[in-house]
Every structure is written in C-alpha cells, then in structure tokens.
Amino acid sequence: MSSDSTPDPQPIVDRVHRQLLIGGQWRDAEGGGTFAVDDPATGETLTHVADASVADGRAALDAAVAAQADWAATAPRDRGEILRRAFEIVSDRTEELAVLMTAEMGKAIAESKAEIGYGAEFFRWFSEEAVRIAGRYSVAPNGATRLLTLKQPVGPCLMITPWNFPFAMGTRKIAPAVAAGCTMVVKPAGLTPLTMLWLADVMTEAGLPPGVLNVVTTKQTGEVMEPIIRDPRLRKLTFTGSTEVGRSLIEQSAEGLLRVSMELGGNAPFVVFDDADLDAAVDGAMLAKMRNVGEACTAANRFIVHEDVAEEFGRRLAERMGALVVGPGLEPGVDVGPLVDRNQQDAVAELVDDAVQAGARVLTGGERPDGPGWFYPPTVLVDVPASARLNREEIFGPVAPVVTFRTEEEGLALANDTEYGLVAYAFTRDHARAVRVYEGLQTGMVGLNQGIVSNPAAPFGGVKASGFGREGGAEGIEEYLETKYVGIAL
C-alpha cells in the first residue's frame, strides 16, 4: 500500500465475517436481523452486520459455559502460545487492520497503526503471564497443618468493549482471560464492530478452541446483555465505557454477585507548574489531548496552568493545534480524522459553545465545518470560567480548555475537583513537588512529565467514578483468577 495514496477499505470490509461467532461457528442472527456500520468521514454506510437477539446472546453464553472446563484444563503453555501466535498474525497484518479500523471509527491511519501496535502487545505480554500463574505453600503457625493456596480461572466472562479503541480495548480484556483459562462472550460497540469480528477470526486462526471466544454484535445492547448478566452461569463482567452505563451494569451484576471490573469515564487534569519545561509540557499536551482525536478516557480534559506561564503555554498549544491537518483518516497527511458520529460532533460543539457564551476566548478552532462527515477542528480555549460545562463533563473531542492557578495547593485542589479519577498529568522540574503532587492526585494513574500513560506492562484503571479493577501489568490477570485455599492435615 503506497503511503501517498488513499486506500480503498471496501475490499477489506467485504472480507470480514459480519455474522455472530458462537461455539466456533459463524452464523446469522436469529431472524436474519442486521444493522448498518457507517463511515464517520462521509456518513455513508460501509456494510451491515448481524443484529443479535436475546436468544443469540443466550446461545453465546451456552457455548462459553460448555467450553469452560476443557479450556481451564488446557496447559498454560498452550494458552500462551495461542496468544503469541495471535500477536504475530496481527503484527503481520497491521496495514489491513489499520485501514479497516479507520474506515469504521474515523481516526487517522497513523493513529490506527499505533493502536494496533499497543493492542497487540497485550497478546505478547499475557502470553508470558500465562505460565506464571502461581500459588504458595506454607506451614500453619501451629505446625499442625499445611496451607496451600492456588489460582483458578474465574469462569465464563462477559466483555463489553467501547467504540473509541475497538482493537486495544478488546485485546486488553481477551488476552488475560485467555491466559487465565476463562471463556468469554464479547459484545463490541455497535459503531465499530468490524475490528472485533476481524480479531475473532485471527484468534480462531491462532488456534483458540471453539466456544472460548464468542462474539455477539447487536444494536439492542441492554435487551440482549441483561439476561446474560443475570444468568447464574456467568462469573465475571468487564466493561469499558461511560460511568452512567457502568452504574447500571453494576446494579444488574449484583444479583449474581459477579466479579466486576469497570473502566469508566474520565475528566483528566493536565497541571503545568511555573517551573515546568514548557517545551515538554506542550509536547505532552499534544499527546494527552490529541491521541485518538481526543476521544479517549485518558484524554486531558482540563488544562490547569500556573498563571505565570499560562499565556505562553496557551499560545504555543494553539499554534501546534492549529497546524494539525483535519480530514478523512485514510487520506495521506491527515493528522485529525472525524469524530465517530453526529451525536459526538454535536456534543463537542455544545460544550465549546457553552464555554464561549460563558466568557471563554477561542485561540484556534471553535467552529464545526460545513460538508459531509463528523469533523471538528482542534480547539484551544482560554479564560474558561469555572461555570463552563466542559470543566465538569468529559469532552471526548479535540478541545483544550485552559484555566489558571496561583499556588501548588490551589492547582492540586482544582485537579481533584471532579467525581472522576482515572488519570492526571503533571509537569514540574521540582522533585519534591512532583512527589507531593503524584501522591496527592486522586487518580488511579499519573503521567509525570509525560503525556501518555498507557502501557501493557502497567496496571490501567481508575478510582472514584472512573471505576475499579486493573487491566494490564502483572495485576491484569488477577481480574480473571480466583484464589482457593486448601488446608492439608498431616
């Protein structure tokens, strides 16, 4: 594929299975129902995929339950080798998957390739963790018995993944489940199902047995998922998405006392102190804000900048943001693709308009363009009043609002003034201040003098309304394991 030509995604789209994967078989939805998958750059339909019914969802869980015992008994090395083969297949087909992902989600092709590289690493990481699941053996304090602890797979899992990172948010859940010996039903987002269907085919090719991974695509998410969640055979629920939906799913999961992990919304502060390296801070801001067109739970949402450097920081950031090229993600030279759909475009525009009406000044961007597709320009706002909605709500778009502070205590208080607690970013060259700040930030992750924190070798997750549980790192596999204790009489 030439780097100076626009690839045609249709041949790749046409090769993807657009049915349900249940028990190792691709099959139509009950009644033959389908729904459309659209191209955000044009608003036109790319293809149609199966629209599962309640009965289809139940059949997927049936398949996962039937496969669980044999899969749990599979040798850890064999499970790890399947993940390693999946890593290699994905790495060999990055170009193909990147075109497919950009076609359905909109992000620039370079962003898609970066996501694939990141997401594939979960396969490699957990292929190595599969053989390191360990327990312990000890002598009871009174010496009369021996204490054995062991780890066993949780059992069948339901995984609900979001549209913004349709590959990586899948591999981040699937890889540890495979490594731990759990079967699963995966429900990808209705806006971006093609990437998961492509991935399911790869997992089959890598040797994953029938029924271990089942994929259910549906527009009737609540209707189809709730019976699965309430089924006593399901043992774990993992979800990445909005806090509002997460709360509802947690309520449903309470009936079966499921193991639950939730990666929910964010309102990430990006704090720049007066002693920060401004070049590094602006570079970090571009990463933290513009990764994935700003449609990321880790995206910097509030730029909290010391008043002595705020004007210079805002000027530099606006200059960098304004120079980005906006256009269809598959076109060469494009930095910023469209937002995922009209609803997201409307939501971003409303937040910017609200801030401007409240007194914020626009340094660059701020107006949605005419024409097809769901585009919004990179935007920098300064003098943003505290009353503006975008100080409280997740923007999920390429908009950077700047507010100022005077003291370290004030900056930290502003950063923590949110119900969310996923990630925060802080820039300072003062070591003692850095320690005070990263210890004081009420978030599950902190980027210190860097604008990106996601790493397969590190535990990803938040606190407060951003959820609980961790994905990635040595901690990630624990979400799919139960601890059993055996007391052994002598």
N, C-alpha and C positions, 0 to 999 in steps of 0.2 A: 504494500500500500504506500503510495507516494505521500510524503509529508506536505507537499504543496498542492494536493488535490483533495476535494471533498468526497469522502467515501459514501457509497450508497448502502444504507443499512438494510434495505428490504431483503436482499438475498439471505442475510444472516437471520433476520426476523423470521423469514419463511422456514428456516431450518430448525428453529426452536420448537420443541414439543409444547403445544398450547392446551394440553389436557391436564387432568389430575394424575398425580403419581400415587398410587395406592397399592401396597403389597407388591411392589416391583413391577406393576403394570400401568401403562399409560391408558387412561380411559376417559370418555366423555363424562360430563356432569349428568346427574340424573335429569332426564327430560331434555338433554341437549342444550341447556342454557349457556349463554356466553355473555361477556361484556367487553367493551372496547378499551384498547390501550392507545393513548394519544401521544403525539409528538409535541412537547411543550414549545418547540421553536416555531411551529406552524399552527398548532391547534387541530391538526388533521389526524385522523385515525391511522395508526400503524398496523394494527391487527386486532383480532378478538381472541380471548382465552376463555377457558371453561369457568362457568359460574356455579360453584358447588352448592349443593343443598344440605340440609341438616342430615339427611341420610348419608350423603357423601362424607361429611365430617365424621359421622359415627363409623363408617367403614374404614376411614383412615386410622382412627384410634384402634379399631379392631385389629388392623394389620400391625400396628405398633405393639399392641399387647401380645399378639401371637408370636412376634419375633423377639420379645424381650429376653426370655430365658436363654435361648441359644446365643443371642448376641452378648449377654452378660458373661457367658461361659467361654466366649472366644478369647484366645490368648492375647494379652496386652500387646505383644509384639505385632501380632497380625492386625490388630486395630490400628496401631501406629503406622504400619506400612501402608494401609489404605489411605490414611491422611497424607503420608509422604507422596504417594502416587498422585493424589488429588492436587497437591501443591505443584508437582511437576507438570501436570496436564494444564492447569490454569496458567502457569508461568509461560508455557509454550504457546498458549492461545490468547495472550493478553490483548493483542490488536483486535481480534474478533470480538471479545467480550467488551472491550472499551467502546467500540462502535455501537454495540447493542445497548449498553448502559446509557450512553449519551443520547441515543435515539429516544429512549423511553423516559429518561429523567431530566435531560437537558444540559447537564454540566459540560464544560469544555472537555474535549477529548483528553487533554493532558491531565485534568482532574480525575477522569475515569481511570486512566492508567495508574495514577498514584493510588487511588482507592484499591485497585486490583493488587498492586504490589503489597499494600498494607494488609488487605484482607487475606491474601494467600499465606502470609506469614503466620496466621493463626493455625493453618493446617500444619505448617512446619513445626511451630512451637509445641502444639499439643500432640504431634506425632512423637515428640521426645518425652512429653509428660506422661503418656500412656503407660510407659514401662517404669514409672517412678511412683506409682500409687503404692503407698506403704502403710503398715500399721506399726504396732510395737508390742513388746513382750516384757513383762516386769514381774517382780516378786511382790506379793502383798506385804504391807508393812509388818504384819504379824508373822510372816513367813509360812503361813498355813496353806495358801493357795497361790496359783499363778494367774496373772491378769493378762489377757490377750485382747488387743483392740485391732480391728480390721476395717477396711473401707470397702463398701459395696455400692454398685450403681443405684441411684435413686429409683429408677424405673422409667416408664413412659413419660415423655415430656411434651408440652405444647409450647411452641415458639412462635411469637407474633412479631414480625420484623417491620421496620418503617421504610418509607419511600426514599429518604434522603441519601442513605448509603446502602443500596439494595444488595450489594455483594458483601461488603465487610460486616454489616450488622447480621448477616446470615452466617458467615464463617465464624464469627466471634461466639456464636451460640452452638452451631453444629459441631465444630471441632472438639470442644471439651466434652460434649455429650458422647461423641463417637469414642473419644479416648477413654472415657469413664465406663462405657458399656451400656449406655442408655439408648433406647429407641425414641423416635420423635415424630410429631406431626408439626409441619411448618406452614404457617399462613403468612405469605408475603403481602405487602401493601398492594391494594388494588391499582394504584397509579403506576407501580413499577414491578409487575410480576415476572416479566420475561427473564430478568437476570437470575432469579431464583430457579426458574424452570431450566435454564441453561446449566446452572450449577448442579441441579439434581441429576441431570444427565451425566455430568462429569463424575459425580460420586458413584453412580452405577458403573461407569467405565472403570473407575479406580478399584472396583471390587466390593463395594458395600452391598451386603446381602439384601434381598427383597424384604421390605417391611421395616427396615431400620430407619430409613428416611422416607417420609410420606409428605407430599406437598399438596395443599388444598388452596386453590385460588378462588376467591369469592368477593362479590360486592356486598353480600349480606353478612358482614362480619359478625355483628352481635348475635344474630339469629343462629348462625352456624357454629360459632365458637362457644357460646354459653353452655350448650349441652355437653360439649367435650370437657369444659372446665368443671362442670358439676358431676361428671361421671366418676364414680369412686375408683376406677381403674387408673385414672391419671394421677401421677405423683408429683409433677412439677409444672409450674407455669413460669415462663420468662417472657418479658415484654419490653420493647423499646418504643417509646412514643410519648405522647403528651401526658402530663400529670393528671388531667381530668379523666382520660380514658383509663390510666393506670389505677386510679382510685376505684373506679367501677369494677375493674378486673379483680382487684384485691378483695373487694366485697364478695364477688362470686366465688373466689378461691377459698374463702373462709369455711364454706360448707364442708369441703373435703380436707381442710387443714393442709393444703398443698404447700410444698416448698415453693417459695416465690422469690424471683429476682426481678427488679424493676429498674430500668434506666430511663428516667423521665425528663421533664423539661429543665431548662437552664436559663439563667439570667447572668451570664458570666461578667464580672467586673474585670477591667483591664486598668490597673493602677500604675501611674507613672509618677515617680517621686522627682523632686527637683535635682537630685544628684544622678539621675539615670543617664545612661548613654543614649542620647536621643536617636542616633542612627540605628542602634539596636532596637530601641523601642518602636520606631516606625516600621522597621522590618518585621518585628514581632507582631505589630498591629495588623499588617497586611496579611500575615498568615492566620492570625487568630480571627480576623473579621472575614476575609475573603475566601477561605477554604470552602469549597462546595457552594459558592455564591452566597455565603452567609447562612445557608440552610443547614445548620449543624447545631446540635445541642451544646457543643463546646465553643460555639462562636462567641467572640467578645461582644457583649450586648451593651455595656456601659463603659465608656472611656472616662476614667476618673483621673484627672491630670492636675498636678500641682500648679497653682496659679502663676508661678514664676516661669514655667515653661509651656503653659497651655497654648498661648498664641503661636509659638514656633512649632509645637507639635501638631496643632490643627492645620497650620499652613502646609507643613511637609506631608501630612497624611492626605490632605485634599489634593495636593499635587500628584501624589502617587495613585490615588484612587481615580482621579480624573483622567489619568493617562491609560487606564485599562481599556481594552477593546471589547465592546459588547457585541454579541451576535450569536447565530446558531452554533451550538457547541461542536458540530462536526466540521465547521469551516476552519481552514488554516489561519493561524494568527489570532484566534479569538481567545480572550482571557476569561470572559464572563458570559456564560450562557443564560438562557431564560430561567425564570422561576418555574416551579413544577406545574402549576396550573393557574387559571384565572383567579381562583379563590385566594391563592397565596399572593399573587400580584396585588389584588385588592387590599388584602390585609396589610401588606407593607406600605402601600400608598396611603392608607388611612392613618397609620401610625406617624408617617412623616408629616402629613397634612395637619394632624392634631398638634404635633410639636411646633410647627411653623406658626399655626394660629395662636399658640400659647406664647410665642415670642422668640423661638429659636431662629437662628440665621443659617442659611444654606451656603456652604462654601463651594460645593460641587454637587451636581446631580439634582435630585429632588423632584423631577418631573417624569412621569411614565411616558414612554414614547408612543407614537401612533404606529399602526401597522399590525401585522399578524404576530402571534407568539406572545409569551407571557414575560416580557423583558422589564427590568427595572434597573436604572443606572446606578453605579456605585455612588454613594451619597455620604457627605460629611456635614454634620450639623454642629454648630457651636452655640453658646449661650442658651443651652437647653434648660428650661425651668424644671423644677422638681415635680411639678404637676403633670408633666407630659407623660402620656401612657407608655411610651417606649422605655421609660425608666423602670417600669414595673412588669411589662409584658415582653415575652420573648419575640424578638423581631423576625428572625428566620428569613433574613434577606440582607442585601449588601448596603446596610445603613449603619453609620458610625456616629452616635451622638456623644458629644464631649461636654463634660461638666468639670468644675474645678473644686479644689480643696486647698486648705492652708496648712494644716498640721497633720502629722502622721496619724494621730488618733482620729481626726475627722475623716481622713482618707479610708482608714480601716472600717470605720463606722458606716460610711457610705457603701463600701464594698459589701458589707454584711447585711445591709438594709434591704433584704429580699427574702421571700419564703423559699427560694431555691438555693441549692448548694452543690452544684455539680463541679464546676471548675472556676478558678480565678487565675489571673495573670498579674505579676508584679515585676516592676523594673526599678532596680536600685543598685548602686555600687557600694552601699554601706552594708558590710557583712552582718553587724549586729541588728541593724534594721531589718534585713532580709529574714533573719531568724524570727524576730518578733512578728513580722508580717505573716510568714507562712504558717507559724503556729497559731496566729490569731484569726486567720481566714476560716470562715465556717463553710468549707467546701471539702469534697472528697478528693480533689486533685488541685495542684497548684503548678502553674508554669512560672518558674523563677527565671527572669531574663531570657525567656523564650516564649514563642507564640504558638507552640503546639505541644500537646502532652500525650497524645495517643501513641501507644507502643504495645505490640502484642506481648512483650515481656513484662509489662507493668499492669497492675490492677486498675481497671477502669470502672468508675462508679461514683455516686454522689451521696449526699446526706440531705436531711430535711425534705422538702417537696421534690427533690430531684431523685428520690428513690433509695434503694438499698440493694445489697449484693454487689459482687465484683466480677467483671469479665476480663480475661487476660491474666498474664502473670501466673505465678505459682498458685495464687488464690483462685484463679478462674475455674479450675477443675473441681474444686471443693464444692461448688454450687451443684454439682451433679453426683455427689457422693454422700452416702450416709455412713455414720460411724457405728459399728457394732462392737459390743464388749462381751467377752466370754470369760467367765470365772471357771478356772480348772482346779478341781480338787486333787490333792496328792494321794 
